[in-house]
Amino acid sequence: MSNPSQKHPSGCYLFAGGGTGGHLFPALAIAEQLLLWDPDTEIHFAGTSRGLEAKVIPEKGFPLHLTAVRGFARKRIWVNVTVPLRLLWSLVQCGWILHRVKPHAVIGTGGYVSGPMLFMAHFLGYPTLIQEQNSYPGVTTRLLARFVDRVHVGFAESVKYFKRQEHIHVTGNPVRDLQVSATPQQARQHFGLLPDRRTLLVFGGSQGARIMNRALAAVVQRLMTDSDLQILWSSGKWDQEMVRQAVVGCEGRVVVMDFINDMPMAYRAADVVLGRAGALTLAEINVCGLPAILIPLATAAGNHQEANARTLAQNGSALVILEKELSDVDLAEMILKLMDDEKKRREMGAAARRAAFLTAREDLARSLRELADGKKGEKL
């Protein structure tokens, strides 16, 4: 294999991971750190035309190399007959992408997108690294962990799932820059809320969370009557009208948005978070030192969201409600009790901060650089 350093003197890295934001945004955070250290670094992404990466990566200005791979459909089983052929063709495509890009190192951030690329990169002798976000590792990570040079995990609880452990590093999940100069009061005013009222931030990911939205919609009028709290509510576009109907009469105290673009400002405005338990969401909550009430997505692959949420609960920074328990739990009472207990909120926030991996993206970028420099297998 030709020396890639002759083609990319400042370094070249190929990221494979996407489909959802949970797999894509960690890659972007690491890539941005590499560029912060050296603006001449060359960054490439591999993905599919169906995933979130097809929209986000071109907007970021990075080259996106498409492959035909597709994950298994859990509901439409008949669609899976084409998966083996797509996998074989994607392996050929990945080999060709590697031949053209000649990266110094290849990193996979999970999901079916990363599997073929990491396999071919290992087969062709490129340094390889996996970044696994969830407390219970995904199937791609578990299959490829024995072959790649390094595996970085977001939770210490993940380590026990790997037979080979000498190349496992617990570095946390890399997140975007969450620093804002605004005070909490200024952040609330930014969203049209009152500056000095306790604020609940509600969000269930880019598409919202229907079960969670409905549960809160059923008690929001009671929350408004029994307290002076206010809500910043990211409903997702599909539930926005239902949520808006539920909060009629709450104008000035409930702000409903289908999607919050400025999440760092939203975290700054919040006293408590009500949300799902995706790995990146939890990493951001910890970095911001926020107490949380978590409702894990019951249909998440491998039930990884519940595992993620349980980890925060054990650390003392979150309360957990399973979807199947929602009908038996007084959600309004839980929210009001936490909002009224400033000491408890401080304790939970401090626990979140202690659990945060504040240097995750720097540690991962450094590990990639070490691999690129030929330092395979060395400890951080």
C-alpha positions, 0 to 999 in steps of 0.5 A: 500500500502506498504511503498516504502521508505523501498525499495528505501531509497534515493528516487524513481521516475517514469517518464511517457512521450515520443513519441517525444523529446518535451515530453521526454527531460523535463523528462530527465532534471528533472531526471538528476537534481534529480541525481545531488542532490543524485546519489543514486536516482532511476529513472524509465521511462514508454513509448512505443516501438514506441516513441523516448524513446525506443532509448534514455532511454536505452542509458541513462542507465535508466530502461524503462517499455513499455506499449501498449498505442497509440495515435489517428492517425489523417490521418489513421483513421481506425487505431484508432479502436484498441485504446480503447483496447490498452488503457484498456490493458495499464491501466493494464500494468501501474498498474503492473508497479507501483506495481513493482516499488513502486515509491515515486512520478510519473511525466507525461510530456505530450503526450498519454504515460503519460495519463494511468500512471498518471490515475493509479498512482492517482487511486492507491494513489501515489503522482502525478505531470504533467509538461506541456510544451506548452502555450496551454495545451495538451489534456492529461494535461487538462483531468488529471489536476483536479486529480493530486497533482500538475501541473507545466506549462512552460508559464504563459499564460497556467493558464487560461485554467485550472478550478482548479488553486490552484495547478498550478505552473508556473516554465517554461520548464526544459532544458539541461545544456547549459553552455559551456566554449567556446567563440562565436568565438571558437564555430563557429570554432568548426563547421568549420565557420569563427570566427568573422562573424555574424551567423544564426543558422537554425534548425527545430527539429530532423527531420528538417522542410521541409517548412522552409528548402525550404523557406530558400533554395530559398533565401540562394544565395541572403543572401550570395551575399547581406551580409557577414553572415554565416549559421549553418544549421541543415536540417534533414536527409530527406532534406539534399541533397536538402539543399546541392544543394541549397548552392553550391558555398557557401562553407566556409560560410554555414555548413549543418548538418542533425542533430546537436548533440552539441546544446549548442555549436551551440547556443553559435555560433549563433547571430540569430536563425531561427526555429520552435516553440516547447516549449523546443526550445523556452525555450533553446533560452530564456536561451541563450538570443538569438533573433529568427525568428520563423516559427511555425509548422501549423499542431501541435496539438491544434496549440500550436506552434503558441501560443508558438511563439506568447508568445515570440513575445509579450515579444519582443524576436522573430519575427513570420512568419506563414507557410501560410504567407511565400509566402508573406514575404521576408524572406531574407530581414527579416533576413538581417534587423535583422542581420544588426541591432545590437541594435535590436538584443541586445534588443531581446536577453535581452527580451529573457533572462528576459523571461527565467526560469533559475531554472526550472529543479531545481524547478521541481525536488524540487517539486517532492521531496516535493511530495515524502516526503508527502508534497502534495499541499504545495506551492513552 
